[in-house]
Amino acid sequence: MANLYLLGAPAGRNGLALAERDEAAAVVLIQDGVYLDVKCLAGKKVYAVRKDVEKRGLASRLPGSVELIDYGKLVDLVLENKVINFA
C-alpha cells in the first residue's frame, strides 16, 4: 500500500514537498492542483484527473509521465492506498 497524495490548491505545494521525500508516494493532481509543477517527482507515479486538466486547457502542457485518469480510477486509487489529502 502506497501513500496517495491528493494535491489541489492552495495546500498542494506543501503536499508536493512531502511527496517528493516519500519513497512510497503516488500523487493525484485534482482541481487547481493540475497547475503544480511535478518535475521534482521524477520516478514517482503521478496521475491527474482528466476533466480537471481539460477544463483548464492543460492537456498539452503536462509532462508525458503524468497519467490522466477518470473519477472511477480515482476512487480505485483511494480505496487501494493510504490517502494524504492536500486538496
N, C-alpha and C positions, 0 to 999 in steps of 0.2 A: 504494500500500500504506500503510495507516494503522498507527499503533501501537495495539494492542489490549491494554488493561489488564484483567487478571483480578483482581478485588478480592474478597477474602474477609476473614476476621478472624484474628488481630488486626492484621495489617500493612496492611489495606485503607485505613486513614486516611492512611498515608504515600503509597500509590498514588493515592489521591484527590487529594492535594495536587499530585502530579506531573502527573496527567492534566489537572487544571484549567489548568495552564500550558502544556500541549502542544497546539498548534494541530491536530495530526494525530491526536488521541486519539479512540478509541472505547472504551467501558467495558462490561465484563460483570460484573455482581454475581452471585457464586456463594456457596453455603453461607451462613454468617452475614454475608457481605458485603451481603446484601439489606437489612440494618438500616441501612446507611450513608445519610446524608443527601446526596443528589446535586444539591441545588438549585444548588450552585456550578458545575455542569457545563452550565448553560443553553447551548443551541446545539450541544452535542456529542451524538453518538449514544450512548445508554445502553440496555443490554439487562440483563435479569435472567432467570436460569433459573427457569422456571415452577414446577418441582417444589420448588425451594428456597423460593420465595415462598409457595406453597400450604401447604407443610409448616409454615411459621411463621405462617400466618394473616395475611399482609400484603397480599394481593391488592388490597384496597380502600384501602390506605394509600399505595401507590406513586403518584408523580406520573404523569399521563397520558402524559408524554413517554417513559416507560420502556417499552420493548418487551419483552414476555415471550416467551422462546424455549425450545425444547426442546433436548435434548442433540445432536441431529443438526445443528441450526443452529449450536450452539456449536462443533462440530467444523468446520463450514464456515468460520466466522469465524476460527478458529485457523489453518486452512490458508491463508486468504486474506490474513492480516495478520502483522505482526511482533508477537509476544507479549511482554508485560512482565508477569510474574507476581507478584502480591501476595496469593496465596491461601494 
